[in-house]
Amino acid sequence: MIKSMTGYGRAVQTFENKEITVEIRSVNNRYLDCSVKLPRLFSYVEDAIKKKVKEAISRGKVDVFVTVNIAAGTDTQITLNRPVLESYLAAMKSIAADYEVQDDISVTALTRFSDIFVVEKQEEDEEQSMKELLSVADAALQKHTEMRIREGEALEADLRNRSVTILDLVSRVEERSPITVKEYRERLSAKMREVLESTTIDESRILTEAAIFSDKVAVDEETVRLRSHFDQLDSMLKSGGPIGRKLDFLLQEMNREANTIGSKGNDLEQARTVVDIKAELEKIREQVQNIE
């Protein structure tokens, strides 16, 4: 199967203390260009995500967006600094006893002293976090790939339909080619009669001129090669995989044959057919730009 370079995938998973979201977007590009945006705290996962992307995608501009929402308070631990607290208590009781003031010590009063608390941030388990982030990235990549496959199926169907249209037009060129030579011979014969003002003309001369003209306008080689190129296109589509670049080169060869056919013909009807062939080839070229 073939895949489109354009795709989107999103996955969300909730773990013990955090929710991880990974979004992947891709568009056409000549080579693989991957950009990963994630919180600084988890920057150590960037290379691993890029490796995952490289394993799944061979060509395209890929943007990966990672967001991590950590549950409030789960990453911090608050404890009492008991020596400091006891020192405050002793000092406050001494004030009450020594200066005969009301002893109104309360928890609320003590919490005004921020240094009685010790706030500790829990260390991030990098190995576990990487495992979780890559798990979500895998899920997003899977959805991204599924979309690219669907797009690829649509592209393949369009390419095959346009191939049939072009081959029908090629058949029209092949059918018209001998008629063009016949008409030229008739025009040449009429012209010679007009010039010579006689019904007696040199048939061998007409046949020679017609043969020369036929050789000049013959498009048999070009149409055979063009059909061969479409056989190659069919084989590539059946083989699947990342064939975008190969198809691009093949389209260049197809256009070259179509241009040669157009330059050889001096027949209006055939010229119109060649224009139609080139128009269809251009549409195929546009579609090929989307194929991985």
Buried (B, 14 or more C-beta within 10 A) or exposed (E): EBBBBBBEBBBBBEBEEBBBBBBBBBBBEEEBEBEBEBEEEBEBBBEBBBEBBEEBBBBBBBBBBBEBEBEEEEBEEEEEBEEBBEEBEEEBEEEEEEEEEEEEBEEEEEEEEEEBEEEEEEEEEEEEBBEBBBBBBBBBBEBBBEBBBEBBBEBBEBBBEBBEBBBEBBEBBBEBBEEBBEEBBEEBBEEBEEEEEEEEBEEEEBEEBBEEBBEEBBBEEBBEBBBEBBEBBEEBBEEEEBBBBBBBEBBEBBBBBBBBBBEBBEBEEBEEBBEBBBEBBEBBBEBBEBBB
